[in-house]
Every structure is written in structure tokens, then in C-alpha cells.
Amino acid sequence: MNPNNTETVHDVIVIGAGMAGLYQLHKLRQAGLSVRVFETGSGVGGTWYWNRYPGCKFDSESYSYGYSFSQEILDEWEWSEHFARQPETERYLNFVADKLDLRKGITFNTRVAAASFEAQNERWRIETEAGDLAYGQFLITAVGPLSAPTLPNYKGMETFTGGSWHTAEWPKQSPDFAGKRVAVIGTGATGVQVIQEMADMAEHLTVFQRNPNWCAPLNNAPITPEEQRQIKASYPEIFARCRETHGCFLHSPDPRSVFEVTEDERNAFFEKLYNEPGFGIWVGSFVDTLMDEKANQFRSDFVADKIRSRVNDPDLAEKLIPTDHGFGTKRVPLESGYYEVYNRENVELVDLRETPIVEVTPSGIQTTDCEFEFDYIVYATGFDPVTGALN
């Protein structure tokens, strides 16, 4: 061992200072255990520390997402929007860390390189990339299910002379995109969010889409003073609701079958959900829309018609409508004007099913059709889920 490295012993070692890691630190410390948290980043927040791309926000209601264990925190913190943006969520987690004096239990800027269990000593051995060692009877990995970003393996990515990065590795000092040509690769939940913002920021935006996703309106809004009072008075009911529903959302399926109502009643219900905030259109619809293909087709057709009504170019609208899965059978990105983005003169869609990417060049992206020149390339290409960060 290098003499400059440290060796420490704890009851519990936690990897990650996101929402779960902070909660573990607090509860274990309350139980009288010695705890050390190792965090790769320079601050708390986990996914809300790393994902700082334009447009990043909640898609579940802010007040259902926050911690429920402290009445004092619930009383003091006030969310400004029904679906908070990343900067506010990061501020919230810093507020909690300061309120509970958690920072002293966290070692920042430290990536864990290896973890092994010493059976003879009945303890875990943790080694950091810097070579420091820590030992603990218990090890908790609070690394999050979506914390290992994945990049495509396009030829020539390293040759691009402009700026490029994965959305989960967005620079703290975001560039000025005014007057710039920007590519976004990917139209999943993250891509949908960043595309909406980038259309306003860049001189020209080119979206590279492999497969379209079903998207639905977020219908976000500021929280009024009266709503703030109602939320604070309703926290017990809000968290009870989350505990009893699928996915811990504030929405649960309507017990009726789609076949029990008339066509007019069915479409009126879909319209109501489509115009309400949050995931109601996904998880609050008729009970059989995620179990019966014919039932799901009614809802898919409804949302497809909505997309056609929002996109001016009929051919382009069809490219934005999924044909490989029904609405809600994959995660539904929530949006605020996503489809209208494609009505703008400064936004172009490249369908990778028609003209795949061949390589990244020093000046941009080459498809089978032509070469595009860019100042920035944004990879909204997702994560290696669940076990990615452990591997």
C-alpha cells in the first residue's frame, strides 16, 4: 500500500450520494452506526447532479418524489413547479444534505474501483481508484439504476473536432449554442427533453432518430400559493397514495374495461387524461389498456391522431409515430411542445431506419445519404441499466 493512501474501518460503507445514498447515510447514522459514503462527483444529488442537460426535469410530481421521512423538511421546502427542473431538484438535495449535516459522512471525488468480501474477517474490502482502502461489515450500493451512460460505437467518434458528450456527462458550464449547428442522437426520454430546449437555443438542430417513442404532454405549471398550502396539508395522503399504486405514482388504473364504454365515452376519457398533468394517460387509463392488445390499440390510435394534429407535415408525423409497440408498453416520455418542434424551420429529422449513420467525421456525421456538419454532437443514447454501474 502506498504510504500516502488511507485505510479506514466503518460499520457500513455506502457507494453513491444520490437520493438513496443520502437516505441510507441519515438512517444508519440515526441507528448509531459508523457510515462512510463514497461519491464519484463533487457534490450530492446522484442523477440530479450528473444530468444537467437543458430541459432535464421530473416526470412524476415534485411533491411525490421528495423525501417523506422528515416533517421538518416537508414544512420548510416548497417546490416551485408541479414537475421540478434539474437545478431545483439539485438545490433540494443540497438543502437536505445541509439540513441533516450529511456532508461530513461523504467522501467526494472518489470512485470505487473494487469491492470484495473477506470471508475470514467477515467484512467488505473497498478500494478506490486512488488506492485508498476502506473496510465495513456491511456494503450498500446506492449507485442508481440509470447511472452508467452508454455511447454508440460509431466509427470516428474520437475524430470530431467540435464539442460532444453524453447527456449524463453535460458540462457544469453549459456552452452557448446561439448560432451553432447541433446534432442530437436519440429520441428516448432524455432526447425528447433536450430536443425541446435545443430547438430554441441552436441556430439549427438535427435530430437523429432510430425508433420513435410514444410521447404525451407533461402539462407542467407553477405551483400557486393555494396549491402549496393544499400540498403541505395533504402530504400524508400523497405518500399513502404512492405506496399503494403501481410504480409509486399518484395515478392508478381506472377499473373499467375499455370495452365497457361507448366510443364517445372512451375518447372523452382519453382526452381528459391527455390534458391532465403527469402519467395519467399512461398508468391511469382503462385497466386493460396494458393487458389487451385490442384495448391498447384504441389508446395508441388516439395518441397517433394527436401527433398527426400537432405536426404540420403528414409524412414527418408518420415518422414520429411508433409502429413496433403500443402506447405505454415502453416508458412514455412526457413533453412540453415536443411535436411542435418539428414544425420549426431550424429543426430537421433524420430517420436512421432510412439513412443510417456510417461514421462520425472531424466536421460532423456521415449517413448513407450525405454528410452533415456540426459544431456540437449530443448523445442522448441511454444507459446500461441496473447493473451497469456495478460492472
TIFI-797450 format. One record per atom (N, C-alpha, C, CB): x, y, z. Coordinates in steps of 0.02 Angstrom, whole numbers, plus 50000, padded with zeros to 5 digits. Atoms other than C-alpha are relative to their C-alpha. Glycine has a CB too. Layout:
BEGIN
XYZ;...
This chain:
BEGIN
500424994050000;500005000050000;500445006350000;499535000050061;499644993750002;500635017349956;499945003650067;499745004449942;500054996649935;501065026950116;499555006149999;500695002150023;500444994250005;500035041650051;499274998150000;500175003949938;500695002350000;498465031050043;499754998950071;499934993649959;500315000849934;497235029250186;499674993250006;499495005550013;500345006349985;496455013950268;499535001250059;500514994250014;500494998449948;494845015950368;499534994250010;499615006449982;500465005449982;493595004550455;499345003250022;500304995350056;500674997449985;491715007550468;499524994350010;499755004749943;500535005149996;490134998250512;499704998849931;499455002250051;500345000450065;489355002150343;500355004549950;499255001950007;499754996050055;490035008050177;499445000649948;500654996849968;500514998650050;488835016150052;500355002949938;499455004950027;499734997250062;489285019349870;499455004049966;500264994349953;500484995650033;488365034349798;499665004750047;499494995949964;500324994949959;487705050649869;499415003249964;500505005450021;500634997750029;486095051849770;499454999650051;499834995949938;500574999949954;484355051149844;500034994050047;499355000049962;499985006049958;484545033249907;500605000150047;500024993749957;499404999949959;486325035549970;499945004950059;500595001949959;500104995149946;485885051250069;499524997250053;499735006649972;500495002849952;484395042450147;500324994550042;499384997249962;499665005349962;485455027350195;500475003050052;500384995449953;499534996749953;486765038550275;499625002750060;500385005749965;500394997149946;485445047550377;499724994650047;499435004249972;500335005049959;484515032050437;500514995650037;499554995649957;499495004149966;486085021850476;500345003950056;500524997649949;499704995849948;486835036250571;499535000650059;500185007049972;500504999849946;485215037750670;500024993650041;499305001149971;499985006549965;485415019250714;500644999150040;499934994449950;499395000249960;487105023150792;500584996549967;499864996650063;499465003350036;488185015250657;500485005149970;499714995549945;499514995850035;489785022550585;499934998649925;500734998650026;500155000750071;489495025850400;500485004449959;499275001849985;499604996050047;490595031650256;499704999049931;500764997950002;500265000150068;489875036250087;500555002249952;499375004749994;499534998250053;490975036649932;499615002349939;500484994049983;500364996950056;490395047949791;500495002249946;499575005950025;499574998250056;491175049949619;500005007549987;499804996349938;500074993050016;490525067549595;500265004650055;499285001649987;499774995049951;490995083549685;499445002550045;500315005849965;500564997949959;489255085749759;499484994550005;499695006349971;500535004949991;487695076549814;499505000649943;499655001150068;500544999550049;486225072649703;499934994149953;500095006049960;500065005850044;486625057149602;499795002049930;499524995050030;500244998650068;485625057649442;499865007449989;499374996049985;500154992950006;485155075749478;500635004350005;499505002250053;499354996650004;486995080349494;500294999149930;500494997150053;499685001450064;487565071949333;499605002449940;500134992649994;500424998250057;486085075149219;499785007350005;499384995349995;500164992949996;486095093949198;499905002949930;500575003750035;500134997850069;485665094749013;499385004649998;499894993949954;500594995550005;484415108248957;499364995949993;500085004749939;500655003450003;482635102548987;499914994450050;499904997449933;500055005649953;483025089649121;499515001850056;500704998350029;500504998749948;481545088549241;499664993650022;499485005149976;500415005649977;480405077049340;499474998349948;499675001850067;500625001750034;479045067249254;499504996850049;500144995349941;500485001449947;478255062349419;499955006350043;500214993750044;500124993749964;477515075849530;500545001350052;499314999850033;499444998249955;478845085149630;499874997850071;500125007449998;500165001249929;477955083049796;499914992650014;499375003850019;500025007249989;477795064249770;500704997049997;499544996649950;499325002550011;479645062549730;500465001250060;500305003149938;499574998149945;480405071049882;499964995150059;499835006950024;499985004349941;480845062750048;499365000950042;500625001650043;500614999849959;479385058350160;500144999250074;499524994749977;499865002149931;480295054150322;500065005850049;500644996050002;499884994449955;480535071750392;499455005349991;500695003149987;500524994950002;479055082950432;500315007049995;499554999550061;499674993550001;480265097350458;500215001949928;500625000050046;499814998750070;480935095750280;499395001349958;500414994149971;500624999050038;479175094150211;499715006950014;499484994650019;500274993449983;478665110050303;500425005749970;499975000850077;499574994650021;480175120250251;500075000649924;500694999150031;499874999850072;480415115450069;499365001249961;500344993549976;500574998750044;479235122449937;500224999249927;499725007150013;499875000950071;479275115949759;499685005749961;499754993249976;500264994450039;479035129649630;499554997849942;500575004249973;500405002650055;478285118549493;499744993150017;500424999949935;500275006749989;477235102949487;500504994749978;499344999049962;499475004550023;478675094749392;500655003949998;499824996849930;499424995749991;480305102249451;500554998649949;500284999250071;499445000650046;481785105549338;500634998050040;500125006649963;499395002649968;483525098549373;500325004850049;500494998249947;499674995649951;484265114149454;499645000450067;500075007049971;500374999749938;482865114849581;500064993550040;499265001449986;499935006449965;482995096349621;500694999350031;499874994249951;499325000149971;484875097849645;500045004550061;500525002149947;500014995649942;484575112549761;499654996650059;499655006749983;500375003549948;483315102149858;500444994950035;499384996549971;499585005249970;484545087949886;500595003150038;500274995249947;499504996449962;485885100249940;499705002850065;500315005649959;500364997649941;484615107850059;499934994550052;499305002749981;500085005749954;484275090650134;500684998150030;499694993949963;499335001949975;486135086650147;500245004850054;500514999849942;499804995049950;486445102950241;499554999650062;499975007149970;500485000249944;484875101450348;500174994250047;499284999249973;499865006049960;485395084150408;500754999150014;499734993849965;499285000149988;487265088050413;500314993549974;500155000850075;499785006450028;487655073650295;500695000349967;499504997749949;499394999650040;489185080250204;500614997250036;500145007349981;499425002449963;490395075550342;500084992449996;499965002150073;499975007250007;489975057350310;500144997749928;499374996850024;499925001650071;490345058350122;500715001749977;499485003749957;499364998650033;492005056950031;499865001249926;500514994150011;500174998150069;491775066249866;500604998749954;499795007449997;499485000750051;492765064949704;500384993450007;500495005950004;499695006549986;493085046649741;499604994549967;500064998750076;500345005550034;492655032149628;500254993450029;500135000249923;499825006649975;492615014549700;500194995649941;499414996950040;499755004150055;493655003149590;499864992650011;500745001049992;500095007149987;493394986349677;499684999050068;500674996249996;500315001949936;492374978149814;500014992450005;499275002750006;499975007349990;492654960749885;499854998450072;500704997249979;500185002049933;492044951350035;500544995350028;499314996550002;499505004149966;493354944350155;499654995350048;500535004450037;500395004849960;492514928750221;500334998750068;499914993549963;499665001549937;493854925650351;499935005550052;500744998749987;500084994349955;493624942950425;499275002450006;500435005849977;500714998350001;491754944050389;499915007549990;499664997850064;500064993050015;491924961150312;500125001249926;500495004250044;499894997950069;491944970350147;500645004249995;499395003949973;499404996150015;493534977450073;499865004249938;500644995449989;500144995350055;493324992849964;500655003549981;499465005350021;499414996450024;494705000149857;499795005449950;500524995249968;500174994550046;494575017049771;500515000249943;499985006750038;499544999350056;495375021849607;500665003250022;499685004249945;499394996749975;496625032249707;500424995250042;499825006150041;499625004949961;497155016649804;499844999950074;500725001349991;500205000149929;496325020649971;499584993850014;499625006550018;500375005949980;495575006050067;499505001750055;500484994550023;500504999249946;494005005250174;499704993150012;499455005349981;500275006449981;493274990650269;499345001250037;500504996050044;500634999449966;491494988050329;499654993450005;499555005049965;500385006249992;490374974350396;499454999549947;499704999650070;500544999950050;489014979850275;500195004749943;499335002350033;499904995950060;489084986750097;499335001249967;500504996649951;500624998250035;487644996050016;500185003749936;499535004550045;499874996750064;487735000349832;499395004149980;500174994849944;500544995350017;486645015749804;500205003749936;499865005150058;499724997050062;487295018449627;499475001849949;500494995249969;500544998250045;485595020249544;499944995349940;500105007049975;500115004550056;484825010149402;500195002949932;499294997949997;499844996750064;485245022949267;500575005050012;499375003749971;499434995749985;486975029549307;500624998349960;500164999650073;499435001850042;488115021049180;499825001649927;500184992450007;500194998050068;487925030649015;500324995549948;500205007249988;499755004050056;488125021048853;500055004449938;499554993949987;499894996450062;488815028048692;499974995149942;500695003750001;499975004450058;488595021048517;500734998849980;499615003049941;499325001550021;490115013448433;500125002049927;500154992550009;499904997550068;490105023948275;500755001049987;499625006549989;499324998850021;491735024248183;500155007549999;500134996949930;499774993150006;492695040548201;499765004850054;499815002649936;500264995449949;491855047448358;500545004250031;499644996050054;499444996549968;493545052248429;500305005349955;500534995150022;499704995350047;493975062348273;499615006649996;500044996949931;500424994050006;492565075148290;500345005950035;499304998850029;499634994349973;493335092348317;499575004950038;500345003649943;500444995749961;491805100648392;499904997350071;499325000749966;500155002449933;491055097948564;499504994249997;499715005650044;500465005749999;490215081348603;500024996850068;500184994949945;500045003449936;489615072248757;499334996550006;500105005050059;500635003349981;488285060648828;499615004750045;500144993150036;500414995449960;486825069648910;500134999250075;499274998749986;499865001149929;487295061849079;500685002650020;499954992650017;499344997149985;489005070049067;500045007249975;500574995749967;500064993150023;488415087549024;500465004550042;499275002550005;499544995749962;489705100849071;499635004650048;500425004249953;500314995549951;489325111149226;499895006949972;500425000450063;500084993750035;489615126749123;499764998449930;500675004249998;500285001950064;488435123548979;500215004949946;499234999650005;499794995650055;489035130348811;499435004649977;500254995849941;500484995650033;488175144548719;499884997249931;500265007549998;500165003250063;487285136348574;499735004949947;499504994650011;500254995150047;486735152548492;500445000149937;499985007150032;499634999950062;487225152448309;500354993649982;500495005450002;499655006350010;487785134348318;499564994749967;500274997450067;500345005850031;487335118548222;500094994150048;500304998449928;499985005149948;486875104748344;499654993749975;499665002650065;500315006650012;486515086148322;499814996950066;500484995349960;500205004249943;485535076048449;499854993149973;499375003050037;500105007050020;485645057248429;499604996650055;500684996349987;500425003449951;484215048248517;499365003850014;500384999050064;500654996949986;482365051448548;499634996250055;499575000249936;500315002949940;482065042448713;499805005650047;500494995150035;500254995149951;481515051248872;500475006050006;499924996850068;499524994649995;483125061448884;500025004049936;500694997350017;499984996650064;483195065348699;499415004649991;500024995049944;500614995950007;481405071648700;500065006550040;499384996050022;499934993949959;481805083748842;500515004949971;500214998150071;499474995550024;483425090648770;499835002949932;500674996449998;500184997650066;482735092148593;499555006150004;499654994549960;500464994349993;481345103748651;500375006550017;499484998550054;499634994149981;482585115648731;500505002149946;500374998750066;499484998450049;483935114348598;499715003349938;500374993749981;500324996850058;482705119548462;499995007650009;499294997349990;499994992749986;482635136648547;500705002750004;499635001450064;499334997549985;484485137848585;500465000049939;500314995750054;499535000750056;485335132348423;499745003649938;500114992549985;500204997250065;485355140448253;499664994749958;500615003049963;500315005650036;484985123448177;500104993650040;500304999449929;500005006249962;484555106948260;499824994349953;499515000350059;500145006150038;484655089948175;499904994350050;500574998549949;500175005649955;483815075448266;500094993549962;499275000750028;499905006650029;484415057948226;499594994950040;500774998049999;500475004549966;483025045748267;500064992949971;499285002649992;500015007050021;483185026848262;499294997350001;500464995750046;500705002149994;481455022448328;499625005450039;499954993150037;500394995049963;480095034748380;499714997150064;499445002749956;500335001949937;479315034248553;499325003350004;500435001950061;500634996849984;477545037448607;500135005250055;499464994850023;499924994749951;477575054148699;499325003050016;500495005549975;500624996949979;476215063148796;500155006550037;499574995250044;499864993549968;476035080848866;500124999450075;499435004749988;499874999649928;476795084249037;499485004450035;500705002750013;500484995249972;475605098849066;500245002950066;499314996750009;499704997249940;476765106849192;499745007150012;500775000149994;500214993249982;476345123049284;500315001950066;499225000550003;499774997949934;476965133649429;499504998050053;500115007750002;500435001649944;476275129049599;499785006650032;500374995550053;500264993849971;475145142949661;500034999750076;499275001249976;500005000149927;475135148449844;499454995650030;499915007150026;500545004249975;473455139949869;500154992649990;499345001849966;499805007050012;474085123849789;500554997950048;500234999149928;499475001649953;475615124849901;499714998350068;500495005950006;500325001449935;474505125350055;499654993249997;499505005550018;500355006450006;473475110749991;500494994150000;499584999949936;499495005350003;475035100449953;500274998550069;500575002049953;499725001049934;475775103250125;499504996750048;500235006650029;500515003049957;474135098650208;499844992849980;499365004249997;500205006550027;473975083050101;500584995049997;499715000849932;499435004650007;475695075150119;499864992950025;500595002850038;500155007049979;475065060150220;499624996149947;499615000050065;500395003350052;473795056250085;500414998949937;499385004149983;499585000650059;475065059349945;500454993950005;500415006349989;499535005549993;476325047050013;499644993350010;500475001250059;500405006149996;474985034350058;499794997749931;499385001050045;500205001550069;474395035349878;500594996949961;499765006449964;499415002750035;476155032349813;500164992950021;500615004550014;499855006749975;476355017049924;499534994749972;499984999950075;500495005050020;474785008849857;499924999349925;499345001850030;500095000250073;474965012149670;500604996749965;499895007049974;499485003050041;475955003349535;500505005349981;499704996649937;499484995250018;477615012149510;500075005850049;499875002749933;499984994649949;477295023349662;499855006949972;500695000250034;500234993650028;476485036749555;499345002050034;499914999549924;500644997749974;474975047249601;499424998149954;500015007650009;500515002150049;473995038349465;499924992450005;500205002249928;500145007150001;473155021349462;499494998649946;499754997550070;500445001550056;472175012249326;499265001050017;500104992949977;500724999849994;470335015649300;499754992849999;499675004349942;500205007049995;469454999449350;499584997549941;499624998850063;500435002050056;468354999549194;500414997149942;499595005949975;499715002350063;468754989949035;499835005049946;499734992949982;500124995650057;468914999848876;499384997949961;500615000249954;500565002650037;467544988748806;499335001050036;500104992649986;500614998949962;466294993548941;499675006749984;500144999650074;500254993350012;466065011248875;499895001049925;500495005450028;500114998450071;465475019048712;500625003349971;499395004649992;499444996850033;466685026048584;500085007350023;499914999749924;499974993149978;466225043748635;500265000550072;499315003349995;499775000049930;466485039848820;500754998350004;499604995150043;499295002050001;468145031348783;500445005849978;500104994049954;499594994550026;468825045848681;499985006150047;499775002149931;500054994549952;468195058548808;500474998850059;499275001050024;499565001749944;469145049348945;500735000749979;499864992850025;499324999150025;470725048448840;500185007549994;500084996649931;499884992850007;470555067148804;500125003250068;499415003449965;499924997449932;470365070848989;500704998450026;499464997150047;499345001949975;471935061049033;500565003449961;500084992449995;499494996950042;472915068448888;500145007350020;499794999749926;499944993049981;472605085948955;500135001150074;499385003749980;499844999549929;472975082049137;500754999350011;499624994750041;499285000549987;474715083349216;500224992850014;500205004450058;499675006149978;475865068449228;499824993849961;499854999050070;500025006650031;475755049949192;499304996949997;500444995450037;500675002750001;473855048149199;499834996549935;499505005450013;500155002950066;473735044749012;500344993349992;500225004849944;499635006350004;474975030549038;499734994950050;500755001150011;500165004949948;474575022249205;499325001250033;500535000050053;500654998649970;472875029949245;499434998749952;499985007150024;500515001350051;471925023849092;499594993850018;500324999149931;500405006049990;470705009449073;500444994150020;499594998249937;499595005249969;471324994149167;500294995149950;499594996350052;499775005150047;471514983249013;500435002749943;499424996449970;499624997250056;472494995248901;500734997850000;499975007550003;499335002749999;474134987448956;500004992350002;500395002750059;500045007349997;473494969548954;499674996949939;499624997950062;500375002550058;472424967948798;500205004049939;499235000450012;499754996550059;473114971948626;499465004249966;500284995049950;500534996250031;471434977448557;499835006250041;499374995749991;500134994349957;471134988648707;500555005249993;499944997850074;499444995450008;472874996048689;499975003649933;500664996250006;500024996950067;472564999348504;499565006250000;499754994949948;500424994049996;471155011348547;500405006050025;499404998650048;499614994449972;472335021748653;500565002049953;500294998050069;499464998450048;473765020548527;499735004149942;500324993649974;500304996250055;472605026548389;499845007150021;499374996549975;500174993349975;472035041048497;500635004450002;499694999550071;499394996049994;473825046848532;500315001149931;500524996650046;499744999150068;474355043948350;499645005849965;499924993549959;500374994550030;472965055648294;500205006750030;499244998950009;499764993949968;473575068448421;500665002249968;500094998950076;499354998350032;475325067648344;499875002949931;500464993749996;500154997550068;474605069848169;499725007150002;499504995449965;500304993349995;473635085148228;500515005350021;499434999950050;499514995349974;475195093048304;500595001149953;500254997750067;499444999450047;476445090248162;499725001849932;500414993349997;500284997450062;476115100148004;500124995649939;500275006949986;499825004150057;477005088647882;499744992950011;500775000049988;500285006749989;475985072447865;500514994449996;499454998849950;499495005350006;477465062047808;500464999950062;500425001049937;499574999549941;478525068347953;499624997450061;500225007350011;500405002449943;477105064848076;500024992450003;499285002449995;500005007350000;477075046648022;500674997250024;499854997349930;499345002249976;478945045248056;500065000550075;500555004049966;499974998949928;478615050948235;499514995550037;499855007250016;500505004549969;477265037748267;500294992950002;499335000149961;499735006949996;477895020848332;499544994949967;500114998150073;500385005550030;477365005348238;500234993350029;500084999949925;499735006249973;478374992548337;499754998350070;500755000350001;500285001449933;477454994048504;499415004550013;500545000850055;500584996049983;475835000248577;500155005250053;499454995550024;499904994649952;475655015848683;500044997350071;499435005249994;499935001949930;476295013148859;500344993450012;499354999950032;499655006449990;477114996348829;500755001050006;499844995249943;499334997749981;478765005548840;499915006450040;500465001149937;500044993949960;479165020148954;499785005949956;500685001650032;500284994450038;478195035648897;500365006550019;499245000650013;499724993449986;479215051748885;499455005350003;500535001949947;500474994449995;478225066948942;500335006249971;499775001150073;499714994550038;478455082748840;499595006450007;500054998149926;500334993450000;478025101148827;500145003449933;500265004450060;499914997250066;477885105148643;500504996249957;500225007150006;499515004050039;478995091048577;499814999549927;500074993150030;500195001150070;477995087648420;500005006549960;499324996749997;499994993550035;477845106148378;500705002149980;499695005350044;499314998550018;479745106948373;500124998549926;500494995950043;499875002150069;479675098048205;499635004349949;499804992849991;500304995150045;478625112248132;500465006049988;499335002450028;499554994350004;480095124148151;500474999249940;500415000750064;499565000150058;481185128948003;500724998150019;500005006849966;499315001449981;482785126548104;500094993150029;500235005050051;499965006949974;482405108348151;499904995049944;499484998950057;500035005150052;482705093248041;500024993150034;500585000849949;500005006849975;482335074848075;500344995549948;499284997550015;499685005150042;483465061148005;499774993350026;500785000650001;500255006649982;482645044048008;500554994949987;499344998249961;499435004650008;484055031748040;499804993249973;500354999150066;500225006250032;482985017347979;500065000649924;499284998350020;499944998850072;483075025347806;500725001549980;499545005849979;499314998050016;484815033047809;500434999450064;500035007349972;499615001249939;485905025347948;500645004250002;500174992750006;499364996749991;487435033848019;500554995149980;500105002450074;499435004050022;489015027347935;500595001250047;500195001749928;499444998249957;490295036748040;499945007250023;500674998949963;499914993149978;490695052348137;500645002649969;500025000650079;499434997150035;491875063648041;500295005750042;499815002449929;499734994349963;493015077748102;499535006050001;500655002149969;500444994250004;491675090148049;499274998550014;500065003249933;500705001549989;490065080748083;499824992749997;499595003749951;500265006850004;489085065048041;499874998149928;499364999350043;500115002650067;489075054747882;499474994550004;500664997249969;500505005250007;487495044847842;500084996849932;499285002750010;499995003150066;487165033647694;499765004849946;499584993749999;500274995250048;486365048847613;500465006049988;499335002550023;499594994050007;487515063647648;500405001250064;499565006249984;499634998049941;488715071947770;499715006450028;500755000949984;500254994149964;488075084347900;500585003150039;499414998250048;499484996649961;489215097447977;499695002950064;500335005649958;500264997849936;489005101648161;500555003350042;499714994150039;499554997249949;489765112048299;499984995850064;499805007350016;500085004149940;489085100448435;499614993749982;499655003950057;500385006350005;488505082348445;499814997950071;500424994449964;500265002149936;487405077148591;499764992849994;499425004750025;500205007050000;487245058648628;499484998850055;500634995450010;500545001749954;485555055148709;499854992649990;499365004449989;500025007150020;485885036548693;499914995250059;500634998349964;500225004349946;485345030048862;500554997250045;499644994449971;499585002649947;486135019348996;500054992449996;499745002250069;499955007249986;486745001949039;499624999050066;500764997450003;500434999449941;485314999349163;500164995050055;499294999249981;500005004049937;485314992249340;500704997750019;499554993949992;499365002649980;486954982749342;500595003649966;500044992649983;499464996750037;487924994449227;500535003350044;499715005249955;499534996549956;488695004749366;500414995150042;499645004850045;499645005049961;489194988849458;500524996449958;499514994950030;499535003450044;490084981849307;500595004449980;499644997549938;
